[in-house]
Amino acid sequence: MRGRRASVKLVALVALVAVVASACVLDGEWTAVTPFDPVPATQTHVNDVACLSATDCLVVGFEAAPSGGQPVPQLQRWDGASWTALPAPPTPAGATYALPTKISCGSPTACGVALLARVGTGYVGRFARWDGATWSAAPLGGPMLPQRDDVWCGADGSCVFTSAGGQTVTWDGSAYASVALNTPPLEELSCTSLVHCVGVEGNPETYHFDGSAWTTVEGPSLPGRATRYVGVHCFTATDCLAVGSDYPGGLEPGDVFPAAGRWNGTSWAVTPLPGGIGTLHDVSCASSVACVAVGFDDAHAASPVAFGWNGGQWYSMAAPPAPVPFGNHYLSISCSTGDHCLAVGFADATLPADRQPLIASYQWTST
């Protein structure tokens, strides 16, 4: 009987440890980051961010067109203390300019960007890849929904490029391959390898890529609700988080609540959030037990919203800085080694014409 009692006590202890771990709230602190502003007389737009560490983050966007001119693409590096302008991808052939909309970096020598290129009177999607020394064009792009193009690059130098409604092209470190057609128009893409990606496009469904084709998978939602997922992050092929918004009663517009779900390799399940109003726009993780989701509550002066994930559940956390009284929209976040994140978006100081970059860093003090 002694052995059985010991076994029962061990099981109880393991269960208790699991409960305590799931209830753990990780400590950390937000800090406002002075945004780059190369031309103070014009608006600076920030579109996306990719961090490799607390001292190595790349942010893409553009400087609005001065009177009679054209917008200027921006690629800026944050080293934890200051900004440095880096060479933006070259303008594709036939385009008058190209603005970076998405960026992903797996290492200092493996980055990719999606570009919104102006061709004639319209826009088309284009892509470029950074090898640590130069930019080169990736062989895909199309005119269908260039604002929904996306890219992912891994630490091994591989990349996945998705052209909305068109091709999915992979780079294995030495060559490109067109591996799929009819790519969904994604809001966000997250991969763990060239044969596993998950994308979301602002509806209840999610899209899974196995290296050769895209498959639609029903996303997590509660009965009678309209759920819209716009952000996703995968740690492994069997562990992903998706975030977005939830409309009770399935009606839009109206009060909107944050929504989140988790993929276990087979199916999605709703992961409850501890209250709050607003929508989550992106999620990123420094590890499987240290994630941050950011967004805003547009019904209440666009107040910033943030939640943390500890590997077992979501918990409320302090909101990112709000430098203006209203109109603080956090749209993208990237977390990295060293338990650090950088969140970006925009703030409307008084009117849309006064739009300015919104950037904040987050540092965990316990994980």
N, C-alpha and C positions, 0 to 999 in steps of 0.2 A: 504493500500500500504506500510505502514511503516514496517509491518511484513514481506512482501515479499522482500523488499529491504534488510532487516536485514538478511533474509535467504540467499539471493544471495551473500551478502557480506561474510557470514559465509562460504558458499561453496567455494568462491574464496580464502578466507584465508586458509581453509584446503588444497586446491589445492596448494597454494603457499608454505605452510609448507612442503607438500610432496615433491615438487620440490627441495626446499632447502635441505631437508634431503637426497634426492637421490644424490645431488651434493656434499655432505659433504665428505671431505677428512680427514681421521683420522690421527692424528699425532702420531709418534712413532719413535723408534730408534733401530737399529741393533747393537749388540755387539758380537765380536768374543769371543768364549769360548775355552780355552785351552783344547784340547781333552785328554782323558785318553790314556795312552800308557804304559801298564804294562810291555812290553818287547821291549825296543827301538830298539833292533837288528832285530826285525821282523815286518812285516806289521800288522797294526790293522785295521780291517774292521768293519764299522758301518752299520747296516742293518735297524734299525727302532727305533722309540722313542714313548713313551707314557707319557704325563704329567698330573698330577693332580693339580699342582699349580706351581708357579715360583720356589718354593723350594723343589719340589718333582717330578722329572722326571726320568724315567727309560729308558736306552738305551741298546739295544742288538746288538751283533755282535760276532766277534771272532778274535783271535790272530792267524796269519798265522803260519803254521807248520815250526818249525826250521828244520834244516837239519837232515833228518832221523827220524823226529818225526811226530806228528799229530796236527792239529789245536786245539786251546783251546777256548771253548765257553766263551763269556763275557756277564755279566749282571752288569751294572754300574748305580749307582744312583747319580744324580746331585742335590745338595741342594741349588743351586744358587751361591755357592762359591767354592765348591770342589767336587771331585769324590770319591765315596766309592764303592769298589767291593762287590757285593752281591753273595750269592750262586746261581750258575746257575742250571737250571733243571737237574735232574739226567739223565745219559745216559740210553736210553731205553734198555730193554732186547734184546740181540742179536746184538746190535750195538756196534761199536768200539768207536764212538763219535757221538754227536748230536749238531748241530750249530743252534742257534735261528735266525730265519729269520723275524718273525713278533711278535709284542707285542701289547697288548691292556689292559688298566686298567680302571675300573670304580670306584674303591676306593682302599685304601691301602690293603684291604683284598679280592680284586677281580681282578686278573690279569690272562691273558692267553697268551701262546706263541705257535707259530708254529715252529717245529724243522725239520731241514734237517739232517736225521740220516744216517750214513754210515753203510751199512749192506753188508758184502761180498765185491763185487767189484762195487756195485751200491749204490744208495741213495733212501731212502723211507721217506715219511712224517710221523711225529709223533707230538703229542700235549701234553702240560702240563698246569696245572692250579695251581695258587698260592692262598692260603686262608688267607694269612697274617702271617702264621707260617711255612708252609711246601709246597713243590711242590708235586703234584700227577699227574699221567698219565691220560690223557683223552682217552676214549676208542674208538679211530678211527685212521685212517691213511692209507696210501696206497702208491704204487710205481709208480703211473701214472705220475703226474706232481707235485712233492712235492714242487718245487719252487713257485707254485701257490696256496699253502695252505694259509689259513688266519684265523683270530680269532677276535672276538669282545667281550668285557665284559662291563656290565653296572653298574651303581652306586648301583643297588639293589642286586648285586652279581651274576646276571645271565650272561651266556656266550653263544656265538654261535661259533662253530668250523666248518670250511669248508675244506673238503678234496677234492682237485681238481679231478673231474671225479668220485668221490666216494660219501661218505656220508656227510650229514650235521647233526651235533649232537648239541643238546642244553643242557645246565646245568641251572636248574631253582633255584639253591641255595641249593638243597637237593638231586637231582638225575639227571642222564643223560638220554636223550632220542634221539634215532635215528629217525629223522623226515623227511628226504628226501634223495633220491639217485640222481645220475647224476648231482652232483654239478658242476657248471661251474668253469673252471680254472681262478681264479680271480687275478687281479693285486692288487685290493684294495677292502675292505669290510667296510661298515658303517651301523650300526643298531641303531634303537631307542628303540627296545624291541625284545623279542623273536619271535614276529610275524610281524616284519617289518625290512627288511634289503635291501640294494641296493649294488650291486657289479659292478665293471667294469673290463674288461680284455684286454684292449688295442685295441679295435675296436669301431665302431660307436654304437654298441648295449650296452644296460645296462641290468642288471639282478636283478629281484625283488623277494624277498622271503617273503611269507605270513605266515610262521610258519609250512607249510606242503609241499610246492613245490616251485620250481624256475620257473619264467616266463621271457621270453625274451621281452624286451621293446625297441623299436627304440629310440636311443639317439638323442640329438640335433645336427644337422649338416646343413650346407649350401649347396645348389645344386652344384654339380660338384666338391665337395671337399672330400678328404679322411681324415676323422676325427678319431683320436685314443684317447680314454679316459682311463686314468690310475690312476686317483685319484678321491675320492668321499668323501663327508661329509654330513651327514643328521642331521638337528636340530630336525625335527619332521617328521612324516610320509608324510607330505604334503609340505616339504621344504628341498630340497637337492641341493647341488652344485657338479658338476663334472668338472674336468679339464683334459687337455691333449694337443694334438697337432693337427694342421690343415695343410693339404697339398693342396695348390691351384691347381685346375685342376685335382685333384685326382691322382696326380703322386707322386711317391716316387722313389728315393730320390730327393732332391731339397730343396729350401727354405722352412723352416717349421715355422709356426706361432703358438702362444699360442691359445688354444681353451677352452671355458667354456660354461656350460649350467646349467639350473635350473629346478628342478622337482617341480610341484605344487600339486602333489597328483593324477593327471590325465595324464599329459603328460610333455614332456621335451620341453624347448625352449632355443634357443641360447641366451646367455648373452654376448653382445659385450665387447671386451677388448680394452683398449685405445692404440692400436698399439703394436709394439715390435716384435722381432724375437726370436724364440726358442720354447721350449716345457715346459709345466708345468707338474710336476711329482706328486704333492700332494697338498692337501688343507685341512686346519683345522680351527676351529672357537672357539673363546673364548665366543662368543654369536652370535645371529642371525644377529647382525649388526657389527661384528668385526671378519673378517676372513682374512687369508693370504694364498696365493698360491705361491709355490716356484718351481723353475726348473732351466734350464740353456739353453744357446744358443750354441749348439755344433758346429755350423758352424763358430763361431767367438771365438775361444779359450775357449769354454765352460764357457763363462761369466755368472755369476749368474743372474737369472731373478726372479722378485717377483711382485705380484699385491695384492691389498687389496680390500675387499668387504664390503660395508657399509649397506647391507640389501636391497639396491635398484640397485646398479651398481658397476662395477669394477673401480678402479682408479690406476694410476701408483704410485709406491712407490719405495723408495731407495732399491737397490739390497742388498742381504746379503753380508757379507765380503768375499773377494776373497784373501786368504792368499798367493796364488802362481800366477805367471803370466798367466797361462792357466791351464785348466783341473779342474775347480771348479764345482763339480756336487752336487747340493742339491737335494736329492731324497725323503725325508720324513720330515714332520713337524707335531707337536702336540701343540695345543693351549689349554689354561686352564683358570680357574678362576683367577682373578687378572690381566686379560688382558695381558697375557704373552704367548709366543710361544718359542719352541726350534726346530730348523731345523738341520737336520743331512744329511751327505752324504760323499763324498770322494773327495780328491784333488790329482792329479798326479803332483808331484813337478817337475819332468822332464820327467820321463818315467813311464809306468804302474808299473814297479818294485819298484818305489818310492812312491806308493800310501799311503796316510795318511788320517786319519779321518778329516772330515770337520763339525764343529759344531758352531752354532750361535744362540743367543737368541734375541727375539724381545719383546719390551715392549711398549704398547700403552701409550701415555701421554694424549690422549683425546679420549673418545668414546661416 
